[in-house]
Structures are given as C-alpha cells and as structure tokens.
Amino acid sequence: MMVSFFDQFASPSFLGIPLIAIAIALPWILFPTPPSRWINNRLITIQTWFINRFTNQLMMPLNVGGHKWALLLASLMVFLITINMLGLLPYTFTPTTQLSLNMGFAVPLWLATVIIGMRNQPTVALGHLLPEGTPIPLIPVLIIIETISLFIRPLALGVRLTANLTAGHLLIQLIATAAFVLLPMMPTVAILTATVLFLLTLLEVAVAMIQAYVFVLLLSLYLQENV
C-alpha cells in the first residue's frame, strides 16, 4: 500500500477521538518542577538561566507596560520549542505543522496587541497606517496598503511556522526514503545520503528552536508598536 508523504501531518486519532490534545499537553508534563530547596539540579538551573536570558532580551526594547506580557511570551516560547523538538522524534506528531493551531496562537495574540494600542494610544496606533510626509494623492492608497499589511501579520505568523516545519519534515522523509531505497543497490551513495540526512536533522533542530523564537519575537515587535 502506498502511503503519502503528507500522511505524517494528519492529526492522529484513537477510536475516533483526536489525540492532538495529548500532543499539546505532553510538553507541560515533561517540564521539571522547581523544588523548594535553595540548590537546584543542573537541569532546572539551565532551564531557569535560559528563560531568564530570553525574557531579559525580549523585554529590553519594551517599556514597563509591556513587561506584563513577559510570562505569556516566555511560556509560549518554551511551549513551541518543546513541541517542535518532540516532533523530530520518530513516530511522533507535530501539532505546530497544523495551520489551524498556529493561527489559533497568532490571531488572538496579534489582536490583543492591536486592541491595547487602540485603547492606550489610538492616535499613535492609527498613525502607523500613514507614514509622515506622504504626498496627498498617495494618502488613500497608502492607508489601504498599510491596513492590508496590518491584517496580514497574523497570517504571516502562522504560515511561516507551519511552512518551515512542514518543509523540514518532508525533506527529512524524502532523504530517508532515498537512503533506504539506495542501500541494497548503491551502499556508498546510501551512506552519503544518510550523512546528508544526519546533517539535515541537526539543521532541523536549529530550525525548530529558531522558528519558535521568531514567532515570539515578532509578537513582541507588534507589542512594542502599541505600548
């Protein structure tokens, strides 16, 4: 039976019950719980250092009003990294390859930044739609273009994360299939293909972390414009 390469992106189900909820909840179970002791183990120390460094770097350009988002953005960053990394394991499902899930993250958070800007500083928020010094004949056209670009932002967030992860997984599966097919016929070429597969896997590990960082970084930039 021929299996499509895109079957790996189908949401798994058991007895008709979708298992995507388990895939989403699993990362939170794997996180170590900080103990009440003063001296922690190495894993918790590294985790705390990473979160503190990321939060400081993310909140540095924002004013005090934007610091309320620190917990939300840091949690989203750790959540996306964990899901993306777990999706690289064999026989696993990556929820972030689903556009619906990524849009579910992108749209509400982007909309929250827009609402905050319209509530706190409506003049500045609306001023982004019309650059300063625009010639009068171009004002209607530029307002339409800037409005479209504003509403495209959440779509770009979700599509970017989905496309990068989907392309990486497809490329890994294609190269792995080629190495498996070439092994009995041309072992040398199969070994070279397996080497490329190993290097590509390392690249996908980096992509899994970078894409989660870019997702949260762009949200912080949208927030910076509105606070």
C-alpha positions in Angstrom: 0.0 0.0 0.0 1.4 3.4 -1.0 1.5 5.9 1.8 1.5 9.6 1.0 4.3 11.8 2.4 1.7 14.1 3.8 0.1 11.4 6.0 2.6 12.3 8.7 0.8 15.7 9.1 -2.6 14.2 9.6 -3.9 14.6 13.2 -3.8 11.1 14.8 -6.9 9.7 16.4 -7.8 6.7 18.5 -11.3 5.2 18.4 -12.4 8.4 16.5 -11.0 10.6 19.3 -8.4 13.2 18.1 -5.1 12.8 20.1 -3.8 16.3 19.3 -4.9 17.4 22.8 -2.4 14.9 24.3 0.3 16.1 22.0 -0.3 19.7 23.1 -0.4 18.8 26.9 2.6 16.5 26.8 5.3 19.2 26.9 4.0 20.7 30.1 4.3 17.2 31.8 7.9 16.9 30.8 9.0 20.2 32.4 10.8 19.7 35.7 9.1 21.2 38.7 11.4 23.6 40.7 11.9 22.2 44.2 11.7 24.3 47.4 15.4 23.9 48.0 18.0 26.7 47.5 20.3 24.5 45.4 18.7 23.0 42.3 19.9 20.3 40.0 21.7 21.1 36.7 18.5 20.7 34.5 16.5 23.2 36.5 19.5 25.6 36.7 19.9 25.5 32.9 16.2 25.9 32.3 16.0 28.9 34.7 19.0 30.5 33.1 17.6 30.1 29.6 14.2 31.5 30.5 15.8 34.5 32.3 18.1 35.3 29.4 15.3 35.0 26.9 12.9 37.1 28.9 15.5 39.9 29.5 16.4 40.0 25.8 12.7 40.1 24.8 11.6 42.7 27.3 14.5 45.0 26.9 13.0 47.1 24.0 9.6 47.3 25.7 8.5 49.9 28.3 7.2 49.0 31.7 3.6 48.5 30.3 4.8 45.7 28.0 6.5 43.8 30.8 3.2 42.3 31.8 3.5 40.1 28.7 6.8 38.5 29.9 5.2 35.4 31.5 2.9 34.8 28.4 5.7 35.2 25.8 8.2 33.2 27.7 5.7 30.4 28.3 4.8 30.4 24.6 8.4 30.3 23.6 9.2 27.3 25.8 6.0 25.6 24.7 6.7 26.0 20.9 10.3 24.9 21.3 9.3 21.7 23.2 6.6 20.8 20.7 8.9 21.4 17.7 11.7 19.4 19.2 9.4 16.5 20.2 8.1 16.4 16.7 11.5 15.5 15.4 11.4 12.2 17.2 10.3 9.1 15.2 6.7 8.1 15.2 5.6 11.4 16.7 3.1 14.0 15.7 4.0 17.7 15.5 0.9 19.9 16.3 2.7 23.0 15.0 2.6 21.7 11.5 -1.2 22.3 11.6 -2.0 25.8 10.3 -5.2 25.9 12.4 -3.2 25.6 15.7 -0.7 28.2 14.7 -3.4 30.6 13.6 -5.1 29.9 17.0 -1.9 31.2 18.6 -1.2 34.1 16.2 -4.6 35.7 15.7 -5.7 36.2 19.4 -2.2 37.5 20.5 -1.9 39.8 17.5 -5.4 41.1 18.1 -4.6 41.7 21.7 -1.7 43.9 20.7 -3.9 45.9 18.3 -6.6 46.4 20.9 -4.0 47.5 23.5 -2.7 50.1 21.0 -6.2 51.4 20.1 -7.1 51.7 23.8 -4.0 53.2 25.2 -2.7 55.4 22.3 -5.2 55.5 19.5 -3.6 58.4 17.7 -0.2 56.7 17.5 -1.8 53.3 16.6 -3.7 54.9 13.7 -0.6 56.9 12.8 1.2 53.7 11.7 -1.3 53.5 8.8 0.0 56.7 7.2 3.8 57.5 7.1 4.8 61.0 7.8 5.4 63.2 4.8 3.2 61.2 2.4 2.0 63.2 -0.7 -1.7 63.9 -0.6 -2.6 61.9 -3.8 -1.0 58.8 -2.3 -2.8 59.0 1.1 -5.8 56.8 0.3 -3.6 54.2 -1.5 -1.1 54.0 1.4 -3.8 53.7 4.0 -5.3 50.7 2.1 -1.9 49.1 1.7 -0.9 49.6 5.4 -4.3 48.3 6.6 -3.9 45.2 4.4 -0.3 44.7 5.8 -1.7 45.0 9.3 -4.2 42.3 8.8 -1.7 40.0 7.0 0.5 39.9 10.1 -1.2 37.0 12.0 -1.5 35.1 8.7 2.2 35.5 8.1 3.0 34.4 11.7 1.0 31.2 11.3 2.0 30.3 7.8 5.7 31.0 8.5 5.8 28.5 11.4 3.7 25.9 9.5 5.7 26.1 6.2 9.1 25.9 7.8 8.3 22.9 9.9 6.3 21.1 7.2 9.1 21.6 4.6 11.7 20.3 7.0 9.8 17.2 7.9 9.0 16.5 4.2 12.7 16.9 3.3 13.8 14.5 6.1 11.3 11.9 5.0 12.3 12.2 1.3 16.0 11.8 2.0 15.4 9.0 4.5 13.3 7.1 1.9 16.1 7.7 -0.7 18.7 6.3 1.6 16.6 3.3 2.4 16.0 2.5 -1.3 19.6 3.0 -2.3 21.1 0.9 0.4 20.8 -2.5 -1.3 21.7 -1.1 -4.8 24.4 1.5 -4.1 25.7 1.3 -0.5 28.2 4.1 -0.9 25.6 6.5 -2.2 23.3 5.4 0.6 25.9 6.2 3.2 26.5 9.6 1.7 22.7 10.2 1.7 22.5 9.1 5.3 25.2 11.6 6.2 23.2 14.4 4.5 20.2 13.2 6.5 22.1 13.5 9.7 23.3 17.0 8.9 19.7 17.9 7.8 18.4 16.6 11.1 20.8 18.9 13.0 19.6 21.8 10.9 16.0 21.0 11.7 16.8 21.0 15.4 18.1 24.5 14.9 15.1 25.5 12.8 12.7 24.1 15.4 14.2 26.5 18.0 14.7 29.5 15.7 11.1 29.4 14.4 9.7 29.4 17.9 12.0 32.3 18.8 11.0 34.2 15.6 7.3 33.7 16.3 7.6 35.2 19.8 10.0 37.9 18.7 7.6 39.2 16.0 4.8 39.2 18.6 7.0 41.3 20.9 7.7 43.7 18.0 4.0 44.1 17.3 3.5 44.7 21.0 6.3 47.3 21.0 4.4 49.4 18.4 1.3 49.5 20.6 2.6 50.1 24.2 
